Amino acid sequence: MGLNGIPNKIFKVVALVIAKDLAEIASNCFTNRTIPKSFKESITIVLYKERKKKYFLLGSYKLIALKNTLAKVLEKYIVNIMLEAIEKYRLFF
């Protein structure tokens, strides 16, 4: 579940329905050079690592960041566009 309370499963079910809207949001982000504030927010949870004896060491903990689910979907969409461009124009090869 993401920061906005929407389970990831929901996005998998409605992905094709909202794809056009996501593309428009991504386009607006690029055009306006802005990212919605809610997309930048996250909650970080600190958990103890199992079988660690010295909890005063930073390595004894792991961090989990809960992000806005829609932001994660949008990030993946943008990454896919970038990867397609990299392959198409043979960048970094």
TAZI-V984762 format. One line per field, one symbol per residue. ss: DSSP state (H for helix, E for strand, C for the rest). psi: psi as a letter, one per 40 degrees, with the letter a starting at -180 (. if undefined). burial: I if it has 16 or more other ideal C-beta (glycine too) atoms within 10 Angstrom, else O. A space follows every 50 residues. Layout:
# TAZI-V984762
ss=???
psi=???
burial=???
This chain:
# TAZI-V984762
ss=CCCCCCCHHHHHHHHHHHHHHHHHHHHHHHHHCCCCHHHHCEEEEEEECC CCCCCCCHHHEEEEEEECHHHHHHHHHHHHHHHHHHHHCCCCC
psi=hideehiddddddedddedddddddddddddefihhdddeiihhhhiiii fhdgeehdeeiihhhhihddddddddddddddddddddefie.
burial=OIIOOOOOOOIOOOOOOOOOOIOOIIOOOOOOOOOOOOIOOOOOOOOOOO OOOOOOOOOOOOOOOOIIIIIOIIOOIOOOOOOOOOOOOOOOO
